[in-house]
Amino acid sequence: MVDEYAQYPPHLSDHEHYEFPTPVGKPYLRIRLDSHASAEQRRNAFAFSFRCLVKPGWGCDLPCDYLPSAWQDWKVHLRDVGFLDLFNKYYPKSARCGP
């Protein structure tokens, strides 16, 4: 899920310009960004992979199957804030999603 804002509403104004309000362990990836996100962040947020939608049976059961670039950004963010062990616990098959 991608929530895009030209400018965050007041109740979100203190949030990062590119962030992941997804609790670790959920079967989805939620991305929130505003117009201040970098060009690379915008590309990653909207770099959807449709492979799993056009070819069923590929074992697509992780958010990285649909948002591979944003998934990697989220993983880096979780590493930076000290939650990579929790990430690895809840997504044991994520090794197939890349580094």
PyMOL commands that set and color helices and strands:
alter all, ss='L'
color gray80, all
select helices_A, chain A and resi 10-12+39-45+51-54+63-65+68-80+84-90+92-97
alter helices_A, ss='H'
color red, helices_A
select strands_A, chain A and resi 2-5+18-19+31-34
alter strands_A, ss='S'
color yellow, strands_A
deselect
rebuild
show_as cartoon
